[in-house]
Amino acid sequence: MKSWLIILNDGPYGQERSYNGMRLALALLKQAEASVRVFLMGDAVACAMKGQMTPQSYYNVERIITSIVKRGAVAT
C-alpha cells in the first residue's frame, strides 16, 4: 500500500494551488491501494470551513474536501 501526504497552505479561492492539491488527492484515492492524507496549514485551513460562499466562476471547495474526508483523511 502506498501512502501519500499532501500539504496545502493556500486559501480556498484566488489561486488554484489548493484546488489542484485536492484534485490530486481525489485522483490518488481512486487507486485501489492508496492511503491519502491531506494536511491543511496556514490559509488552507479556510478550505475546511463549512458554509462558505463560493465566488462566481470558482469550484466549491467544501464539496471537494467532503469527498476527500469520506475516502481519506484531512487534518488541520
Backbone as CSV, one residue per row, in Angstrom:
resi,resn,N_x,N_y,N_z,CA_x,CA_y,CA_z,C_x,C_y,C_z
1,MET,0.838,-1.175,0.000,0.000,0.000,0.000,0.890,1.248,0.000
2,LYS,0.573,2.180,-0.865,1.312,3.438,-0.915,0.599,4.474,-0.067
3,SER,1.373,5.255,0.648,0.835,6.333,1.480,1.270,7.672,0.908
4,TRP,0.343,8.587,0.862,0.600,9.922,0.337,0.196,10.962,1.367
5,LEU,1.006,12.001,1.485,0.686,13.156,2.317,0.748,14.384,1.420
6,ILE,-0.346,15.106,1.350,-0.415,16.328,0.549,-0.610,17.483,1.518
7,ILE,0.310,18.435,1.473,0.262,19.588,2.365,-0.195,20.802,1.557
8,LEU,-1.276,21.407,2.014,-1.815,22.601,1.358,-1.643,23.792,2.291
9,ASN,-1.262,24.934,1.720,-1.112,26.117,2.570,-1.668,27.395,1.938
10,ASP,-2.381,27.286,0.824,-3.019,28.456,0.208,-4.508,28.435,0.493
11,GLY,-5.100,29.600,0.506,-6.531,29.719,0.767,-7.370,29.032,-0.297
12,PRO,-8.663,28.904,-0.035,-9.524,28.159,-0.946,-9.796,28.860,-2.275
13,TYR,-9.767,30.171,-2.300,-10.115,30.895,-3.524,-9.057,31.939,-3.832
14,GLY,-8.945,32.300,-5.105,-7.972,33.299,-5.535,-6.814,32.679,-6.284
15,GLN,-6.350,31.530,-5.828,-5.301,30.778,-6.513,-5.777,29.341,-6.626
16,GLU,-5.180,28.583,-7.499,-5.655,27.225,-7.713,-4.765,26.157,-7.092
17,ARG,-3.770,26.541,-6.316,-2.858,25.534,-5.769,-3.566,24.573,-4.814
18,SER,-4.393,25.075,-3.923,-5.124,24.185,-3.011,-6.109,23.320,-3.779
19,TYR,-6.791,23.906,-4.734,-7.728,23.156,-5.565,-7.012,22.019,-6.293
20,ASN,-5.864,22.317,-6.882,-5.106,21.288,-7.596,-4.611,20.201,-6.652
21,GLY,-4.212,20.570,-5.446,-3.801,19.577,-4.456,-4.956,18.664,-4.076
22,MET,-6.143,19.224,-3.961,-7.321,18.413,-3.636,-7.702,17.509,-4.802
23,ARG,-7.552,17.998,-6.014,-7.810,17.154,-7.190,-6.827,15.996,-7.239
24,LEU,-5.571,16.264,-6.903,-4.568,15.203,-6.851,-4.953,14.171,-5.796
25,ALA,-5.379,14.624,-4.634,-5.786,13.709,-3.566,-6.929,12.814,-4.026
26,LEU,-7.919,13.388,-4.689,-9.048,12.588,-5.182,-8.601,11.573,-6.222
27,ALA,-7.687,11.969,-7.098,-7.185,11.036,-8.115,-6.418,9.885,-7.460
28,LEU,-5.611,10.189,-6.455,-4.864,9.137,-5.764,-5.795,8.206,-5.002
29,LEU,-6.872,8.746,-4.445,-7.823,7.928,-3.698,-8.565,6.936,-4.581
30,LYS,-8.579,7.163,-5.876,-9.226,6.235,-6.800,-8.389,4.974,-7.017
31,GLN,-7.120,5.026,-6.647,-6.268,3.842,-6.768,-6.648,2.850,-5.679
32,ALA,-6.596,1.583,-6.010,-7.043,0.536,-5.085,-6.251,0.506,-3.783
33,GLU,-4.963,0.653,-3.870,-4.135,0.541,-2.666,-3.407,1.844,-2.387
34,ALA,-4.164,2.859,-2.041,-3.569,4.160,-1.732,-4.165,4.706,-0.443
35,SER,-3.297,5.202,0.400,-3.710,5.883,1.622,-3.325,7.346,1.455
36,VAL,-4.310,8.234,1.539,-4.057,9.655,1.287,-4.458,10.465,2.507
37,ARG,-3.557,11.345,2.912,-3.841,12.301,3.986,-3.584,13.692,3.428
38,VAL,-4.477,14.601,3.728,-4.323,15.993,3.311,-4.179,16.825,4.576
39,PHE,-3.100,17.580,4.645,-2.831,18.422,5.806,-3.030,19.869,5.384
40,LEU,-3.939,20.559,6.067,-4.218,21.967,5.784,-3.503,22.828,6.808
41,MET,-2.680,23.747,6.313,-1.986,24.648,7.229,-2.068,26.073,6.692
42,GLY,-1.871,27.023,7.576,-1.929,28.429,7.175,-3.295,28.785,6.605
43,ASP,-3.293,29.467,5.474,-4.542,29.911,4.846,-5.404,28.753,4.355
44,ALA,-4.813,27.588,4.132,-5.576,26.436,3.628,-6.588,25.918,4.637
45,VAL,-6.433,26.267,5.914,-7.408,25.848,6.926,-8.798,26.367,6.558
46,ALA,-8.855,27.497,5.884,-10.141,28.053,5.461,-10.844,27.154,4.447
47,CYS,-10.127,26.250,3.806,-10.750,25.306,2.868,-11.738,24.388,3.585
48,ALA,-11.530,24.156,4.860,-12.369,23.227,5.621,-13.550,23.916,6.304
49,MET,-13.687,25.215,6.128,-14.791,25.938,6.761,-16.113,25.572,6.084
50,LYS,-17.086,25.233,6.898,-18.395,24.836,6.389,-19.232,26.075,6.041
51,GLY,-20.042,25.962,4.995,-20.972,27.026,4.637,-20.345,28.225,3.955
52,GLN,-19.226,28.047,3.290,-18.582,29.163,2.603,-19.400,29.609,1.394
53,MET,-19.294,30.873,1.098,-19.887,31.392,-0.126,-18.865,31.180,-1.236
54,THR,-19.249,30.430,-2.249,-18.342,30.169,-3.360,-18.419,31.337,-4.334
55,PRO,-17.280,31.995,-4.603,-17.298,33.100,-5.566,-17.726,32.603,-6.953
56,GLN,-18.329,33.490,-7.715,-18.775,33.137,-9.055,-17.581,32.670,-9.890
57,SER,-17.796,31.651,-10.687,-16.794,31.060,-11.578,-15.717,30.260,-10.848
58,TYR,-15.935,29.910,-9.578,-14.988,29.090,-8.829,-15.610,27.739,-8.511
59,TYR,-14.801,26.805,-8.181,-15.171,25.461,-7.755,-15.619,25.524,-6.300
60,ASN,-16.399,24.561,-5.860,-16.874,24.525,-4.483,-15.902,23.693,-3.643
61,VAL,-15.050,24.362,-2.899,-14.013,23.699,-2.107,-14.623,22.811,-1.021
62,GLU,-15.709,23.248,-0.420,-16.348,22.458,0.636,-16.769,21.082,0.107
63,ARG,-17.299,21.036,-1.087,-17.724,19.774,-1.691,-16.521,18.854,-1.936
64,ILE,-15.412,19.417,-2.389,-14.214,18.623,-2.656,-13.632,18.073,-1.356
65,ILE,-13.521,18.924,-0.338,-12.981,18.474,0.957,-13.860,17.370,1.539
66,THR,-15.173,17.504,1.410,-16.086,16.490,1.930,-15.835,15.142,1.246
67,SER,-15.602,15.159,-0.060,-15.301,13.916,-0.794,-14.007,13.289,-0.310
68,ILE,-13.011,14.116,-0.039,-11.726,13.591,0.448,-11.894,12.999,1.841
69,VAL,-12.626,13.669,2.701,-12.829,13.182,4.063,-13.514,11.823,4.065
70,LYS,-14.457,11.616,3.150,-15.173,10.344,3.081,-14.254,9.192,2.704
71,ARG,-13.195,9.478,1.939,-12.320,8.415,1.431,-10.929,8.408,2.047
72,GLY,-10.519,9.508,2.620,-9.157,9.617,3.146,-9.169,10.303,4.482
73,ALA,-8.217,11.167,4.662,-8.123,11.879,5.939,-7.672,13.308,5.674
74,VAL,-8.280,14.239,6.402,-7.900,15.641,6.332,-7.575,16.103,7.726
75,ALA,-6.422,16.722,7.902,-6.013,17.238,9.206,-5.789,18.735,9.095
76,THR,-6.186,19.459,10.136,-5.964,20.918,10.169,-5.110,21.272,11.343
